[in-house]
Amino acid sequence: MSRRTCQRGLSLVVALIMLIVMTVTTLAVFRMSQTGSQIVANMQFRDEAVASANSTIQEVISTQRMFLSPDAVFLQACNGSFNRRCFDLNGDGQDDIEVEIAAPRCVQVSIIPTSTLNLAVAGELACARDTVQMFGVEGIATGDSLCANSTWEIRAQAQDFNGSGATGARMSVVEGVGVQVPSGTAIGFCLGSGGGS
């Protein structure tokens, strides 16, 4: 075998090795870009799910239904439940995300003392009641007011629907809210929801 023939064979082997290396590199870059796309899509779903859950929680805390009717906080049902909200994020007429609210739970309740009320505020004036004055100190009221401060925990769980393209992923959001309620029913709200002071 001549030296020239040997070099041609070696060039062919080197060319094949380079072709294999380029193919493996291309496949690796393709896989990395595919993984990056999945990460971005998951981050987008997370942001959409958290925004939907927060929107649902804001809707819950804007009404008294959260403690008057904790098992049916919404007037319109979503998938047969009055504690769910459905969201169509892309406007195609199909619901994309479902947010379920667990029955709001009262964590704490405390009666507001009459002496701490600011009677210049209309909401607090409504909490005042006629009380006996302390002897010798005019204007100081004693006892409890007609209102109580209550703290509620609201849990929302968002997930995408199990349709085409659904990830089956879930996001949970927990938020606390303080609500001033009538003292006559405050204890009932908290005892009825499993909470207490």
C-alpha positions as MATLAB code, in Angstrom:
seq = 'MSRRTCQRGLSLVVALIMLIVMTVTTLAVFRMSQTGSQIVANMQFRDEAVASANSTIQEVISTQRMFLSPDAVFLQACNGSFNRRCFDLNGDGQDDIEVEIAAPRCVQVSIIPTSTLNLAVAGELACARDTVQMFGVEGIATGDSLCANSTWEIRAQAQDFNGSGATGARMSVVEGVGVQVPSGTAIGFCLGSGGGS';
ca = [
       0.000    0.000    0.000;
       1.355    3.350   -0.987;
       1.736    6.193    1.387;
      -0.803    8.276   -0.547;
      -3.504    5.585   -0.241;
      -2.861    5.325    3.500;
      -3.334    9.106    3.900;
      -6.647    8.955    1.999;
      -7.902    6.261    4.362;
      -6.805    8.281    7.372;
      -8.586   11.400    6.011;
     -11.774    9.383    5.665;
     -11.558    8.149    9.286;
     -10.881   11.689   10.583;
     -13.808   13.046    8.524;
     -16.141   10.357    9.946;
     -15.019   11.111   13.512;
     -15.617   14.845   12.954;
     -19.064   14.091   11.508;
     -19.956   11.997   14.587;
     -18.715   14.737   16.955;
     -20.758   17.397   15.106;
     -23.877   15.196   15.177;
     -23.560   14.541   18.927;
     -22.968   18.257   19.575;
     -26.020   19.219   17.504;
     -28.204   16.709   19.357;
     -26.951   17.993   22.730;
     -27.688   21.618   21.778;
     -31.156   20.613   20.554;
     -31.895   18.810   23.825;
     -30.674   21.755   25.892;
     -32.895   24.178   23.969;
     -35.853   21.813   24.384;
     -35.227   21.632   28.142;
     -34.945   25.417   28.270;
     -38.311   25.742   26.509;
     -39.896   23.392   29.053;
     -38.444   25.401   31.937;
     -39.819   28.651   30.487;
     -43.248   27.052   29.912;
     -43.312   25.747   33.493;
     -42.353   29.171   34.841;
     -45.114   30.760   32.756;
     -47.668   28.251   34.082;
     -46.483   28.906   37.626;
     -46.940   32.659   37.208;
     -50.394   32.211   35.623;
     -51.473   29.773   38.346;
     -50.280   32.029   41.179;
     -52.003   35.053   39.591;
     -55.240   33.063   39.206;
     -55.051   31.827   42.820;
     -54.392   35.347   44.132;
     -57.278   36.731   42.068;
     -59.575   34.062   43.508;
     -58.455   34.792   47.078;
     -59.062   38.523   46.549;
     -62.566   37.713   45.331;
     -63.194   35.539   48.412;
     -62.068   38.149   50.932;
     -64.107   40.900   49.263;
     -67.409   39.381   50.461;
     -68.891   38.137   53.713;
     -69.606   34.753   52.117;
     -66.200   33.516   53.271;
     -67.534   33.146   56.795;
     -71.304   33.164   56.226;
     -71.122   30.354   53.650;
     -67.600   28.846   53.715;
     -68.621   25.763   51.709;
     -70.038   27.881   48.870;
     -68.064   31.104   48.654;
     -68.951   31.793   45.002;
     -72.408   32.316   43.565;
     -71.522   30.571   40.298;
     -70.236   26.977   40.289;
     -67.175   25.773   38.388;
     -67.175   22.055   37.591;
     -70.005   21.492   40.058;
     -68.363   23.228   43.035;
     -69.173   26.636   44.506;
     -65.640   26.820   45.958;
     -63.917   26.763   42.543;
     -63.124   29.370   39.941;
     -62.309   28.519   36.320;
     -60.062   30.730   34.176;
     -59.784   30.907   30.379;
     -56.371   32.540   30.043;
     -55.950   32.509   26.278;
     -59.535   33.401   25.275;
     -60.213   30.229   23.297;
     -63.442   29.414   25.140;
     -61.849   26.524   27.065;
     -60.969   26.820   30.743;
     -57.217   26.535   31.274;
     -56.798   26.803   35.043;
     -59.056   25.762   37.888;
     -58.587   27.282   41.346;
     -60.142   25.521   44.327;
     -60.634   27.321   47.614;
     -60.593   25.257   50.787;
     -63.272   26.386   53.232;
     -61.808   29.535   54.855;
     -60.635   28.784   58.389;
     -60.790   31.184   61.310;
     -57.441   31.135   63.075;
     -58.062   33.637   65.861;
     -60.768   35.912   67.245;
     -60.575   38.616   69.911;
     -63.274   40.954   71.174;
     -62.316   44.622   70.793;
     -62.380   46.473   74.144;
     -64.616   49.549   74.067;
     -61.801   51.650   75.504;
     -59.666   51.121   72.370;
     -62.297   52.322   69.879;
     -61.780   55.542   67.957;
     -65.283   56.980   68.056;
     -64.412   59.521   65.347;
     -64.389   56.654   62.811;
     -67.890   55.658   61.689;
     -67.101   51.917   61.564;
     -65.763   51.938   65.104;
     -68.573   54.151   66.382;
     -70.975   51.396   65.321;
     -69.036   49.019   67.603;
     -69.560   51.191   70.679;
     -72.151   50.256   73.244;
     -73.508   52.006   76.289;
     -71.320   51.022   79.210;
     -71.047   51.994   82.818;
     -68.587   54.779   83.588;
     -65.764   54.152   86.043;
     -66.378   56.067   89.286;
     -64.486   59.336   89.420;
     -63.123   59.193   85.824;
     -65.565   60.758   83.422;
     -65.616   59.483   79.822;
     -63.740   56.216   80.301;
     -65.842   53.269   79.200;
     -65.236   49.714   80.323;
     -66.083   46.335   78.916;
     -66.201   44.815   75.480;
     -67.476   46.434   72.315;
     -69.944   45.007   69.829;
     -67.116   44.060   67.418;
     -64.289   41.561   67.266;
     -61.135   41.180   65.206;
     -60.867   37.835   63.463;
     -57.981   36.365   61.498;
     -58.736   33.958   58.651;
     -56.565   31.599   56.617;
     -57.548   31.109   52.997;
     -55.949   28.343   50.898;
     -56.176   28.229   47.123;
     -54.878   25.449   44.894;
     -54.539   26.111   41.168;
     -54.064   23.417   38.554;
     -54.376   23.216   34.818;
     -57.091   21.098   33.315;
     -56.268   17.602   32.135;
     -56.917   18.462   28.516;
     -54.563   18.501   25.568;
     -51.307   20.176   26.454;
     -52.075   20.132   30.174;
     -49.163   19.623   32.509;
     -51.150   18.418   35.523;
     -49.073   20.799   37.648;
     -50.429   22.348   40.852;
     -49.647   25.537   42.752;
     -50.821   26.353   46.280;
     -51.232   29.839   47.713;
     -52.061   30.597   51.361;
     -53.094   34.054   52.503;
     -54.218   35.446   55.824;
     -56.745   38.213   56.238;
     -58.029   40.169   59.215;
     -61.749   40.923   59.316;
     -63.723   42.962   61.831;
     -66.962   41.115   62.583;
     -69.831   41.503   65.070;
     -68.745   40.153   68.464;
     -72.019   38.302   68.967;
     -71.273   36.016   66.043;
     -67.441   36.126   65.979;
     -66.999   33.199   68.330;
     -69.537   31.195   66.307;
     -67.621   31.937   63.098;
     -64.377   30.693   64.565;
     -65.789   27.700   66.402;
     -67.771   26.754   63.297;
     -64.642   26.803   61.139;
     -62.359   24.941   63.488;
     -60.487   27.977   64.834;
     -60.404   29.683   68.174;
     -58.693   32.349   70.184;
];
